[in-house]
Amino acid sequence: MTGGEWLAIGMIVSFFALTSIGVPVAIGIALSGFVFGYLGFGEFLFNLLPARIYGVVTNYTLMAIPLFVFMGVMLEKSKIAEELIDIIGHLAGGLKGGMALAIVIVGVILGASTGIVGATVVTLGLLTLPVLVRRGYDRSLAAGSICASGTLGQIIPPSLVLILLADITGQSVGTLFAAAMIPGLVLAGFYVLYILGFAYIRPESAPPIPAEERDALSGMELLKKSILVIGPPLALVAAVLGTIIGGIAAPTEAASMGAFGSLVVAAIHKKLNWSLVREVMNGTIRITAMIFFILIAAQIFALAFRGLRGEGLVHAMFGALPGGVETGLVFMMLLLFILGFFLEWIEISYIALPLFFPYFANLGVDPVWLAILVAINLQTSFLTPPFGWALFFLKGVAPPGVTTVDIYKGVIPFIGMQVAMLAVLFYYPKLATWLPKAIGW
């Protein structure tokens, strides 16, 4: 190997060493890129870097991120989730495991309207975990359902993961949104089947809502509240996704409509006030700044790695694998899964994926199918110990009786379902490619 390739390897090792001793990820990425890039080709790195950073901050597609974040934070801060859980829980009626099913359904709705895992998991944990424990639910089932449902926003559009993957792969956002719809709903269906099966085998661990509580609302009252509570968020999601997937509006335009629509939804629920707007703006700025800080830092790393001929190392690594393209894909999925134990999805996206995608693009692998495989894989990073962020979020708001072991045990079946969904999509690519082709993307 050349001296530059050894420096590329040293850069990767140094990045993991920095993060392992507690250095913030964005700083670790930038520092390792600066040091090894300078060692490799001197000040020339700094001549190229401004153009790369300018390309990030002026990227029209990425302008949708703060708008979608605003929409999500507004819906989360306005406490609409609390009403959704109450209504859907009543609609589940006397079904065993009904409250856990309500959590999955609310996770789908919140995932499609907020896409912010931390906010969804914390909201679901605060509102439902104490209630489920009090009603006699198995603590592991309750914790696993909340964590897994909270991560559905990473695959169900509009998802920040899909927006960034569109930028990395060069595909349109609308194409990836359409491609993710069916796999995301199938995965939610897996969760539903698991909960129903658990409730059938162990009905005492997933009891239904008591009859007297269900009877507190008459049929007409329940119908009226269902329309008022569930209707506006669903209409907002349908409008945003419909305009993007249908090609009526660009992602940034649709995100602008979504941000405005979230204000309207909050006003309908009589939650809109200046204090809420200020809180939402602060949350939006913090989340957006974090995302773009990592994106800019990743440009330093990527520029140095490519300059040191690191891409050639990656291509040689995949080329040395026996079995051709399929083996390479399995190896990449396994590698991303392992990285998910230690890194967040955004770091994986902007460090690992730009190195791997060109290799498979040269071999003719469908980039849309590959992007959705990666999105489902990245979703597991929120659930896998020791650094699964959904586990940390839930533990932070869990009642005293729910232990870390309960949470870890609870997510294991759901991680298995995500891996199973990955396998299904691997062997049936049309789950991801059919809808984009059907609507002409």
N, C-alpha and C positions, 0 to 999 in steps of 0.2 A: 504494500500500500504506500501511497505518497504521503509526504509530510502533511499536506492539507487534509487528507482523509483521517490521519491520526488526530489532528486538531478537531475535526468534526466529531469524532468519537469522544474526545476529551470534553467538548462543549456539552454533549448530552450528559455525560457522567457528572460534570460540574453542576449542571442544572438540577439533577436529582439530588446531588449532595447538598446544594443550597436549600432546596425545599425541605429536605429531611431534617435540617437543623433549625427550621422555623422561619426562614426568609420568605416574605410574601412572594407568591408565584410570579406576579408581573415583574417585580424587581429581579428575581432570580433569572427569568427569561432574558430580560434586557442586559443584565450584568454579564451572564455567560456569553451572550451574543457579542457584546462590545469587546470583551477581553480576548476571546478566541478569534473574532473577526479581525481585530487589530493585529494580533500575532500573525494571522494568515496573510493579509494583504494591506496592512498599514492604514493610512489615512484615507485611502480610496473608499473604504466603507462609509465614511462620514459624508462623502460627496454624493453617494447614491441614496443615502437614507432619507433626506428630506422629500424626495419625489415619492418614495414608498409611503411615508406617513401622510403626505398630501393626498395620495390616492385613497387612503382609508377614510380620512375625515371628509372627503368630498364625494364618497361613493353614494350615489343616489339611492340604491337599494338599502344600504345600512341606515339611511335617514329614517326608515320605518321603525327602527328599534326603539328610540325614545317615545314614539307615539304609541306603539303597542304596549310598552312598559307603563305609560300613563294610563292607558285603558285598563290594564290589569290591576294596577295599584288603586285606581279609583273604585273599581268593582269590589276589590278586597277591603278597602278602608271604609266603604259605605255599608258594610255588614250585610250585604245581600245574601251571602252564603248562609248566614244563620237562618234566614227565612226559607231558603231553598231546602236546607236539611230538614226543617220542621215539616214542610209540605210534602216532600218526597217520602219522608219517613211515614207519614200518615197514609200516603197513597200505597205504600207497600203493605199496609193493612196487617192481617194476621199471619203473614208469611214468615216462616222460621228463617232467621237471618235477614229479615227485612231491613233492619237499621244498617247493617253492613252493606246490603245492596244499595241502599239510599246513598251511602258514602261513595260508592263507585260511580253512581249516576251523577252525583254532585261533582265528583272529580272530573268526569267527562265535560260537564257544563263549564266548570271553573277553568279546566284546562283549555277549552276552546275560547274562553273569554278573558282569562288572565295570563296563562302560560308561565306563571311565576311559581316555581316549585315551593320555595320557602314559605311564601304567603299562603299557598293552598294547604300545605301540611300543617302549618301552625294554626290556621283557621279551623281546619277539620279536627285537629287534635284538641284545641281548646273547647270546641263546641260539642264534640261527640264522644271523645274517649272517656271522660268521667261518667257520662250517661250510660255508655255501653258497659263499663265496669260495674256500675250500680245495678244494671239490669241483669247481671249474671253472665255476660258474654265472656268467652275465653279471651284472656288478655292478649295472648299472642295473635289470635285472629283479628281482634280489634286493632291492635297496633299495626299489623301487617296490611290490613285493608286501608288504613289511613295513609301509611307511607306510600304504598303502591298506587293508590288512587291519586295522591297528590303529585305523582310524577307523570301522570298521563298527559299533562300539558307540554311535555317535551316531545311528544310524537303527534298529538292531535293539534292540527293547525287552528289559529295562527301561532306558530311556535318560534321562539327565538333561535332554537337549534336549527330549524329548517331554513330560516332566513340566512344564517351564517353559512350553512352548507350550500345554499344556492350561490352565495358569493364565492365560496371555495371551489365548487365544481363548475361554475360558469353556466348553471341552469337557471331558468326563470323561477321566481318564488312561487308563482301560480302553479307551475308544473309539480314542484315538490309538495305544495299544499294538497293538490289533488291526489298525488301518489301516496301521501301519508294517511288519507282519510280512512280507507278500508283497513289497512293494517292496524291503525290506532283503535278502531271500533272492534276489530276482531280480538285484540289484546284485552280490551275492556270486557268483551264477552267471555274470555278465558277466566277473568277474575270472578265474573258472575257465576259461572259454572262451578268454580272451586268453592265459592261461599255456599251455594246451594247444596253441593255435595257434602261439605263440612256440616251444615245444619241438618242434613238428612241422617248422617252417621252419628252426630252428637247433638241432638236437638236441645239438650239441656244447656249447652254451651253457646247457643245462638237463639234465644227465645224471641217470640214475636212481641210486638207492642201490645200491652194489656188492652182488653176489649173496652174497658171504661174510658181509657184515654183516647182510643180510636173513635168512640161514640161522641166525644166532646164536640166534634164538628159534624154538622149534617152534610148530606151529599151535595146540596147546592152551595153551601158555604165553602166546602172543600174545593168544589169545581171553580168557584169564583176566585178564591185565593190562589188556586193553582195557576189560573190564567194571568192574574195580576203579578204573581211572583216569578213564575217560570217564563212567561211570555216575553217580557222585555229583554232579558239576557239572551234568550234564544234568537229573538228577532235581530238583535245587534250582531250576534255571531254569524247568522245567516246572511246579513247584509254585507258584512266585511268579507267573509269567505266567498260569498256568491259573486261579488264584484271582482275579486282577484282571480278566482278560478275561471269565471266566465269571460275574463279578458276585458271587462268594462272599465276597470280602474287599475292603475299601477299599485304595487304594494304600499308605497308611501301615501298615495291618495286615499286608499282604503283605510290605512292606519289613521290618517287624519279624521276620516269619517268615524272610525271606531272610537277615537279619543273624544270627539264631540258627542258621539252616541252614549258613551259612558257617563258623561255629564247629564244627559237627558234621562238615562236610566236611574241615576242617583236622585234626580229631581222627582221622578215619578214615585220613588220610594220615600220621598220627603226627607232625604238625608243630605241634600246639597246645601252647603253653607261655606262661608269664607274660610273657616277653620279647617274644614275638610279639604278644600282646594289647596290650601297652604301645605297641609300635611302630605297630600298626594304629590305636589310639586317637589317637596323635599325628598320623598322616597324615589321619585322618578329620576331626579338628578343624581342621587347616590348610586342607584343601580346602573344607570347609563354611563356614568363616569367610570365605574368599575369595569364594565364591559369594554369600553373604548380604550381604557388604560392597558388592559390585557391585549387588545387587538394591536395597538401601536407597539407594545413591547414585543409581541410575537413577530412583527415585521423585522425587527433587529435580528432576532434569532434566525428567522427564515432566510434573510439576506446573507448572513454570515455562513449559515449551513450550506446554502447553495454555492456560495463563492468558494467554499472549501471542498467542493465536489462531494458533498454528503449524499446528494441524490444518486450518484453512481454507486455508492455503498448500498443504498436501499434497493436499487434495481438488482445489484449483484446478489443481495441476500435473498430476494424473492426468486431470482433466476436459479439459485442453487437448490431450491426446494423441489423434491420429486413430485410428480403428479400434475404439473401444469397449473392452469389458472385456478381451478377449484381448490387445490391445496393452498395456493397463495391466498385466496379469499378466506379460507378457514383460518390460516395462520394470522392474517390481519385481524379477523374478528376476535380470535383468542388474545392477541396482543392488546387490542383496544379494551377488551373485557378486563384484562389484568391491570392495565393502566388506570381503569376506572376505580380500582381499589385505593388508589393513591392521589389521583388528580381529578379536577373538575372537568366537565364536558368542554368548557370553552378553551381550556389549555390544551386538551387532547385535540380539539378541532383545529386549532391554529398552529400546533406544533407537529403532530403526527400526520394528520390527513393531507396537508399539502405535499408531504413527502411520498405518501402511498398512492394517492389518486392518479398522478401522471403515469405511473407504471401500468395500472389497470386500464387507463384510457387508451394507452398505446396498444393494448391487447384487444380492444374492442368491447370491453365490458360496458353494459348499459349504465351510464352514470346516474340515472334516476333511481334505478333499482339499488345500486350500490349506496347511494346517499340515504335511502330509507333503511337499508340494512344497518348502516352506521348509526342512524338516528335511534333505532331501537336498541342497539348495543350501548350507545352513550346513555340511554335512559337507565340502564342497570347501574351506572356509576353512582346514582343517587341512593341506591339501596345496598350496595355491597360494603360490608365492614372492611377495614376499620374506619374509613373516612367518608362513608356514605352520608351526604348532607341531610337527606330526609330523616335519617336515624337521629342525627344531632338535633334537628329542628323539633322532632317529636319528643325526644327526651327532655328538651328544655321546657316543654309545656305539659308533660305527662303528670298525672296525679301521683302521690307518693307510692301507691301500691304497685305501680307499673315499673318494672325494673328494665335495665338495659338488656338483660338476657331475654326478657319477654319480647322486646322489640326485635332483637336479632333473630330469635326463633320465628317470630311472626313474618319477617320478610323473606325467609328462605324459600317457602313455596312460591311466592310471587316472583322471586328471581328466577326460579325454575320455569315459571310460565313465560317470562320474558325470553329466556333462552329457547324455550319451545317455539315461541312466536318467531324468533330469529331463524330457527331451523325450518319452520313452515314456509317462511318467505324466501329462504335460500332455495328451496326445492320448487316453490311455486311463485316465480317472479311476477306473474300476471296480477297477483294481489296488489302490487304496487304500480305496475305499468298499464293496467287495463283502463282505469279511469282517465288518466291524462290523454291516452290515445282516443278514448271514446268521445272526449269533449274537444278534441282537436289540438291539444298542446303538442 
